[in-house]
């Protein structure tokens, strides 16, 4: 009866090990640089290749900020933002589905043993859109990890995708910074072209992110407290 969930956990373990090995032996910066040069040579097909590579990077826990910067250099602010948002949403959805398929059954069984945690899980799911939206606004919450983490919760796929519009401010800012570069090789997470406008933009994004972090922390805490109280009262 429990063989299928156990198989999923084994698959999850194998996936995690594979990601760790890949991250250890793969020169991420060099791989990304070669990939971007290849994309640049593809002409009109470059956008599709960029989206595919971005999806792979998302699943492999490779920081999306670097590809977002390079997307701005390759495609400009408008199209770069559009392509990055499409790529990030698709990649995040794949990770969400993987997290849900491989772990949700096991999580549900654990929640059955702990009714209070189950109540919190259900309460959070009811506010899925708001929570996903706020965490996407905040740079404090790691993008790649959140993708898998939300798959473990009861947050619906619809709320998850719609809530991902919270990525827009940060994405546009990074794409804009990348669009200022004239040399792809010079773009990295530690070396970014800057202007007074980009510095102001970075501060604004950080302030928005800080506010979102505080709000989502308070919000989730209140939801959890309310769910726990209702669980206690019902018992």
C-alpha angles and dihedrals in degrees: 000000000000096000095097096053089046090052089052091052090050089051090049091051091049090049092051092049091048091052092050092049092046092050091048099049101031118086095225097191093048093045092050092046093052091045093052092048088051091049090051090056094053097072113198091004090059094089092058092047090048092053092049093049090046089053091052091048091051093053091047093053091245108156109261093209092080094052090044090056092048090047088060091051092048102043108016129240102300102040092032090057092047094049093045093049091049092047095045093048094049093045092046091050092052090051091047091053092047091050092048097045096046101040113017096086091053092046091051091054091051091049090053087062092051111043093182093059089045089055090052091048091052093046093051090049090057089059094039098131095051094046095047091045094051095045090050089054091053120079089200092078111071109241099215095046093047090056092063094035094058089052089064092055129071092251107135121244089239094055090044094054095042092046089055089078082088086081092069102088095048093041095052091047094052092043090052091051090049091049090062092064121095096191122054092203091060094059118097137137088261098041115050131159109251139195131171088263093054091048090053089046092052091052091049092050090049092049092048090047092050092050091047091049093053093045095049092046092052091041096052091043091054092046090051093047092049092047091049092049092049090048091052092046092050091053 
